[in-house]
Amino acid sequence: MNKAITSFLILLIVFSTFGTFIGAQEDTKNLIPEVSLNYPTDATPNQEIKVTVRVKNTVNDVMWDTLAYVDEDSMTKEAKAAFQIIEGKKLFPVRMDPGQEESVILTVKVTTRALSGEYLLPVVVATGIGGCREGCEPSLLTVFSTIKIKRNDPLITLEFDRYQIDIEQGVCEVELVVPYLPNIPFRITNVNNTESAYNLRMTVVQDTPMVKGIIDPPVNQSVLPPGGQITGSLYIRASYEAPIGTQVIRVRLVYADKYGADYDLFREIGATVKNVGKNFYNQGRLYYDACDYGNAKISLGQAREIYLENNNILVVQEIDKLVKRMDANDKFMEGQNRFFSGDLKNAVAYYSEAKTLYTEINDCQAVQLCEDAMRAANRPLGGILGGVSGSGGDSLTTFSIHTIIEIILAIIVAILLIIIIRGKGGSGGGRSLNIKGKIKRPSQQQVNRPSQQPISRPSAEPIRPIRKI
């Protein structure tokens, strides 16, 4: 009997211990409430996401001061860049009894720079469990939401025809401006077939004071539609003092997508500065100043080939202008030679050819000189009185010289005419007689018959014809 009672007590103790263990296990499970999240699984940049956090008290006790928040500390670097926390913390009612269910809403926003992909957004529910608020046991539960971000970006390309260019030092007499500078064409293309690019702007962010990059036309476009293209050129200006060697010009292209995200593209161009063409040009100018037009044309022709090869059209035009001036000078001097030799017809022809060349290079003074020379050659006395002097670059008018000479001649002719008119007497016969001796009145003369006196002429000077002037 005693053994039976003893065995019963042992079994009772064992079952009691086992029940206590099971109850303890159930209490441990019930320390974690039931948590669920409701949110959109897909999002795009600039979109606000509402995450609804639902908590149900499934523990066997009261829950106190329950809090839901976004756990930024456990977010990845990419997730932190993708999400902006708007409302990251919310409190539930202070007391939640067993079986009570409550919800709060957390708000985050997808940033403009968020890349496409899936991101985890961790949400923590923290609460205290216990019979009283002061003696509660803390409980933490982390729940992850998976959000897939989708974005459609414009795909912009920036291409130059080449990334290396040889240029000549500038010529100091020439102001180098676009579009006559060496240049490299470029193309900006939106290869995305569905998305536009916005606020495109291209600038030179690196060059040197002696070697400058100029974008023309400027790139400052508000919208580049799908498949759209922008073309232009990077013009490069090398000053007269630019150092020999390679300089780097860096170009930057910025644009934005429809979400407002900014993008950057960079390209580098190598510009190698040389001075071969400039040396030939300077030598040609020295020959030109010395009036050695033959050698000047040779040196300038060599310089022209180099600048034309480098697409420096403005210097090429300056060389052509200088050569044309030499041709005009030669034409004018040949006209002078013909003028002074009396070949007025050919002199006018050479003056006219020189005038045409001077007109083409916009030398107004030289054009006026040619016109004065042609007027002088067309005057009747032009071949006798002589021509004008001067060269292609200087203007010497002949109007004042010929005017003075003509006035003097007119005065001389007038004086001669007066003398002639006074010498004719009253009858106007055309001849003048000079009779010597004293003329007497008829009453004082002896009357003789014609037959009694011989006929004789007085001793007078012979009649001389009037010289025509």
C-alpha positions in Angstrom: 0.0 0.0 0.0 2.7 2.4 0.9 4.6 1.5 -2.3 1.5 2.4 -4.3 1.1 5.7 -2.6 4.8 6.5 -3.1 4.6 5.6 -6.8 1.5 7.8 -7.3 3.2 10.8 -5.7 6.3 10.3 -7.9 4.1 10.2 -11.0 2.3 13.3 -9.9 5.5 15.2 -9.4 6.8 14.2 -12.8 3.6 15.2 -14.6 3.6 18.5 -12.7 7.1 19.3 -13.7 6.4 18.4 -17.4 3.3 20.6 -17.4 5.3 23.5 -16.0 7.9 23.0 -18.7 5.2 22.9 -21.4 3.6 26.0 -20.0 6.9 27.8 -19.9 7.4 27.0 -23.6 4.0 28.3 -24.5 4.7 31.5 -22.6 7.9 32.0 -24.6 6.1 31.7 -27.8 3.5 34.1 -26.8 6.1 36.8 -26.1 6.1 37.5 -29.9 2.9 39.1 -31.2 1.5 38.5 -34.7 2.8 41.1 -37.1 1.9 41.6 -40.8 2.8 44.2 -43.5 0.8 45.5 -46.3 2.6 47.6 -49.0 2.9 47.9 -52.8 5.5 45.5 -54.1 6.4 47.6 -57.2 7.4 51.3 -57.2 9.1 54.0 -59.3 11.4 56.9 -58.4 9.6 59.8 -56.6 6.8 57.5 -55.5 5.7 57.5 -51.9 5.1 54.0 -50.4 2.7 53.5 -47.5 3.6 50.5 -45.4 0.7 49.4 -43.2 1.9 47.6 -40.1 -0.7 45.4 -38.4 -0.1 44.0 -34.9 -2.3 41.5 -33.1 -1.8 40.7 -29.4 -1.5 36.9 -29.5 0.5 36.7 -26.2 -1.2 35.7 -23.0 -0.7 39.0 -21.4 -1.0 42.7 -21.9 1.2 44.5 -24.4 2.5 48.0 -23.5 3.9 50.9 -25.6 4.1 49.0 -28.9 6.2 50.8 -31.5 6.7 50.1 -35.2 9.7 51.7 -37.0 11.9 51.4 -40.1 15.3 50.1 -39.0 17.7 52.2 -41.0 20.7 50.7 -39.2 20.1 47.3 -40.8 19.5 48.7 -44.3 22.1 48.2 -47.0 23.9 51.1 -48.6 21.9 50.7 -51.8 18.6 50.6 -49.8 19.5 53.8 -47.9 20.2 55.5 -51.3 16.9 54.2 -52.7 14.6 55.2 -49.9 13.9 58.5 -48.1 12.2 58.1 -44.8 9.2 60.3 -44.5 7.4 58.9 -41.4 9.6 56.1 -40.0 8.1 55.7 -36.5 4.6 55.2 -35.3 3.2 54.2 -31.8 0.3 51.9 -31.2 -2.2 52.4 -28.4 -0.4 52.4 -25.0 -2.2 49.2 -23.9 -3.1 46.3 -26.1 -5.0 43.5 -24.4 -4.8 39.9 -25.5 -6.5 39.4 -28.9 -6.6 43.2 -29.6 -5.5 44.1 -33.2 -4.2 47.6 -34.2 -2.6 49.1 -37.3 -0.2 52.1 -38.1 1.1 53.4 -41.4 4.8 54.1 -42.1 5.7 56.3 -45.2 8.9 56.1 -47.3 9.7 57.7 -50.7 11.7 56.2 -53.5 14.5 58.7 -54.4 15.2 60.1 -57.8 18.5 58.3 -57.9 17.1 54.9 -56.9 18.4 52.3 -59.3 16.2 49.5 -60.7 16.2 46.4 -58.5 14.7 44.7 -55.4 15.3 46.2 -52.0 14.6 45.0 -48.5 12.9 47.5 -46.2 13.2 46.3 -42.5 10.3 47.1 -40.1 10.7 46.4 -36.4 7.9 46.0 -33.9 9.0 46.6 -30.3 6.7 46.1 -27.3 6.6 45.3 -23.6 4.7 42.3 -22.2 3.5 42.0 -18.7 0.8 42.3 -16.1 1.8 45.9 -15.4 3.5 48.6 -17.4 6.4 48.9 -15.0 7.2 45.2 -14.9 6.8 44.3 -18.6 9.2 42.1 -20.5 10.6 43.6 -23.8 9.9 42.0 -27.1 11.4 42.8 -30.6 10.3 41.4 -33.9 11.8 42.4 -37.3 9.7 41.9 -40.5 11.2 42.6 -43.9 9.2 44.1 -46.9 10.6 43.5 -50.4 10.0 46.4 -52.8 10.9 46.2 -56.5 11.9 49.5 -58.0 11.4 50.0 -61.7 12.7 52.9 -63.7 13.1 53.7 -67.4 16.2 55.8 -68.0 17.2 57.7 -71.1 20.4 56.3 -72.6 22.6 59.2 -73.8 25.8 58.8 -75.8 28.4 61.5 -76.6 30.7 60.7 -79.5 33.4 62.8 -81.2 34.7 62.1 -84.7 38.2 61.9 -83.2 39.8 62.4 -79.9 43.1 63.9 -81.1 43.8 66.9 -83.2 46.9 68.8 -84.5 46.6 72.6 -84.6 48.9 75.4 -85.5 49.7 78.4 -83.3 47.4 81.3 -84.1 48.6 84.2 -86.3 48.6 87.4 -84.3 47.2 89.6 -87.1 44.2 87.4 -87.3 41.4 87.2 -84.7 40.5 83.5 -84.6 36.8 83.0 -84.2 34.3 80.2 -85.0 33.4 78.8 -87.4 36.9 79.2 -89.0 38.8 77.4 -86.3 40.0 73.8 -86.3 37.2 71.7 -85.0 36.0 68.2 -84.1 32.4 67.4 -84.8 30.3 65.6 -82.1 27.0 63.9 -81.8 24.7 63.5 -78.7 22.2 60.7 -79.2 19.3 59.4 -77.0 19.4 55.7 -77.9 16.4 54.9 -75.6 13.3 54.4 -77.8 10.8 55.2 -75.0 12.3 57.8 -72.6 13.2 61.4 -73.1 16.2 63.2 -71.6 15.9 66.6 -70.1 17.9 69.8 -69.5 20.9 68.8 -71.6 23.9 71.1 -71.2 27.4 70.7 -72.5 30.4 72.7 -71.3 34.2 72.8 -71.5 35.4 72.1 -67.9 39.1 72.0 -68.6 41.3 73.8 -71.1 44.2 76.3 -70.9 44.5 80.1 -71.4 46.5 79.5 -74.5 44.5 76.6 -75.9 40.7 77.2 -75.6 37.8 74.9 -76.4 34.6 76.4 -77.8 31.4 74.5 -78.3 29.3 75.8 -81.2 26.4 75.8 -81.4 26.0 75.8 -77.6 24.3 72.7 -76.2 21.5 73.9 -73.9 18.4 71.9 -74.8 15.4 71.3 -72.6 14.2 68.0 -74.1 15.8 65.3 -76.2 13.1 62.9 -77.3 13.7 59.1 -77.8 16.0 58.6 -80.7 16.8 62.3 -80.9 20.2 63.7 -81.8 22.2 66.9 -81.3 25.2 67.8 -83.5 27.8 70.5 -83.2 31.6 71.0 -83.1 34.3 71.5 -80.5 36.3 74.4 -82.0 39.9 74.8 -80.7 41.7 78.1 -80.6 45.5 78.2 -80.1 46.9 81.7 -79.4 50.1 83.0 -80.9 52.0 82.2 -77.6 50.5 78.7 -77.1 53.2 76.3 -75.9 54.3 73.6 -78.3 53.0 70.2 -77.3 49.8 68.4 -76.3 47.1 70.1 -74.3 44.0 68.3 -72.8 40.5 69.7 -73.3 37.8 68.1 -71.1 34.2 68.3 -72.0 31.2 67.6 -69.7 27.6 66.7 -70.7 24.9 66.8 -68.0 21.2 65.8 -68.4 18.3 64.6 -66.3 15.6 61.9 -66.6 11.9 62.3 -66.1 12.3 61.6 -62.4 14.8 64.5 -61.9 17.9 62.4 -61.5 21.1 64.1 -63.0 23.6 62.3 -65.1 27.2 63.2 -66.2 29.3 62.3 -69.2 32.9 63.3 -69.7 35.1 63.2 -72.7 38.8 64.3 -73.2 40.3 65.7 -76.4 44.1 65.9 -77.0 45.2 69.0 -78.9 48.8 69.0 -80.1 50.1 72.5 -80.8 52.6 73.0 -83.7 54.2 76.1 -85.2 55.3 74.9 -88.7 52.6 76.9 -90.5 53.2 80.0 -88.4 56.9 80.0 -89.3 56.1 79.9 -93.0 53.4 82.6 -92.6 55.9 84.9 -90.8 58.5 84.3 -93.4 56.0 85.2 -96.1 55.1 88.4 -94.3 58.7 89.4 -94.2 59.1 88.9 -98.0 55.8 90.8 -98.5 57.1 93.8 -96.5 60.3 93.8 -98.5 58.2 93.8 -101.8 59.7 90.4 -102.7 56.3 89.1 -103.9 57.7 86.0 -105.6 59.2 84.5 -102.5 56.4 85.8 -100.4 53.9 83.8 -102.4 56.0 80.7 -102.1 56.2 80.9 -98.3 52.6 81.8 -97.9 51.6 79.0 -100.2 53.4 76.5 -97.9 51.7 78.0 -94.8 48.3 77.8 -96.6 48.6 74.1 -97.2 49.3 73.4 -93.5 46.5 75.6 -92.2 44.1 74.2 -94.8 45.1 70.7 -93.7 44.2 71.7 -90.1 40.9 73.3 -91.2 42.0 76.7 -89.9 40.0 78.4 -92.6 40.3 81.9 -91.3 44.1 81.9 -91.6 43.7 80.4 -95.1 41.5 83.3 -96.0 44.0 85.8 -94.6 46.7 84.3 -96.8 44.5 84.4 -99.8 43.7 88.0 -99.1 47.4 88.9 -98.8 48.2 87.1 -102.1 45.4 88.9 -103.8 46.7 92.2 -102.5 50.1 91.5 -104.1 48.4 90.7 -107.4 46.5 94.0 -107.2 49.7 95.9 -106.4 51.3 94.4 -109.5 48.4 95.4 -111.7 48.4 98.9 -110.4 52.1 99.4 -110.9 51.8 98.1 -114.4 49.1 100.6 -115.0 51.5 103.3 -113.7 54.1 102.2 -116.2 51.6 102.4 -119.1 50.3 105.8 -117.9 53.8 107.4 -117.8 54.7 106.0 -121.2 51.5 107.5 -122.7 49.6 104.2 -123.2 46.5 105.5 -121.6 44.1 102.8 -122.9 46.1 99.9 -121.4 46.8 102.0 -118.2 43.0 102.2 -117.6 42.6 98.5 -118.2 45.3 97.7 -115.6 43.8 100.2 -113.1 40.4 98.6 -113.6 41.8 95.1 -112.8 43.6 96.4 -109.8 40.4 98.0 -108.6 38.5 94.8 -108.9 41.1 92.9 -106.7 41.1 95.7 -104.1 37.3 95.6 -104.0 37.4 91.9 -103.3 39.7 92.4 -100.2 37.7 95.5 -99.1 40.5 98.0 -99.4 38.5 101.2 -99.8 41.6 103.5 -100.0 43.2 101.4 -102.7 39.9 101.4 -104.7 39.7 105.2 -104.5 43.3 105.4 -105.7 42.5 103.3 -108.8 39.4 105.4 -109.5 41.6 108.6 -109.3 44.1 107.0 -111.6 41.5 106.1 -114.2 40.1 109.6 -114.2 43.5 111.0 -114.7 44.2 108.7 -117.6 40.9 109.6 -119.3 41.7 113.3 -119.4 43.0 114.7 -122.7 46.1 116.0 -121.1 46.6 113.0 -118.9 49.3 111.4 -121.1 51.4 114.6 -121.3 51.1 115.8 -117.7 52.0 112.4 -116.2 50.3 110.0 -113.9 49.9 109.4 -110.2 52.2 107.6 -107.8 51.5 105.2 -104.9 51.1 101.5 -104.1 48.3 99.1 -103.3 48.1 100.0 -99.6 48.4 103.8 -99.8 46.0 106.3 -101.4 47.3 109.4 -103.2 44.5 111.4 -105.1 45.4 113.1 -108.4 42.4 115.5 -108.3 44.2 118.4 -106.6 47.4 118.1 -108.8 45.4 118.1 -112.1 43.1 120.8 -110.9 45.9 123.2 -110.1 47.6 122.5 -113.5 44.4 123.1 -115.4 43.7 126.3 -113.6 47.2 127.6 -114.4 46.8 126.7 -118.1 43.4 128.4 -118.2 44.9 131.6 -116.8 47.7 131.5 -119.4 45.2 130.9 -122.3 43.0 133.8 -121.1 46.0 136.2 -121.0 47.0 135.2 -124.5 43.5 135.8 -125.8 43.3 139.2 -124.3 46.6 140.2 -125.9 45.5 138.9 -129.3 42.1 140.7 -129.1 43.8 144.1 -128.2 46.3 143.7 -131.0 43.6 143.3 -133.7 42.4 147.0 -133.8 38.9 148.0 -134.8 38.5 146.3 -138.2 39.2 142.7 -137.2 41.1 141.6 -140.3 43.0 138.8 -138.8 46.5 140.4 -139.4 48.2 143.3 -137.6 50.4 146.0 -139.4 53.1 147.8 -137.7 53.7 151.2 -139.6 56.7 153.3 -138.7 56.8 157.1 -139.2 54.5 159.9 -138.2 51.1 160.0 -139.5 50.0 163.5 -140.7 46.6 165.0 -141.3 45.4 165.2 -144.9 45.6 169.0 -144.9 49.3 169.0 -144.1 50.3 166.5 -146.7 51.5 167.4 -150.2 48.9 166.4 -152.8 50.4 164.5 -155.6 48.8 162.5 -158.2 49.2 158.8 -158.2 51.0 159.0 -161.6 53.5 161.4 -160.3 54.8 159.3 -157.3 56.1 155.8 -157.4 54.2 153.3 -155.4 56.3 151.9 -152.5 55.5 150.0 -149.3 56.6 151.4 -145.9 59.5 149.7 -144.2 57.5 147.6 -141.7 57.9 144.2 -140.0 56.6 141.3 -142.0 53.2 139.9 -141.0 53.5 137.0 -138.7 50.8 134.4 -138.2 49.2 134.1 -134.8 50.5 131.0 -133.0 47.7 128.7 -132.0 47.8 127.5 -128.4 
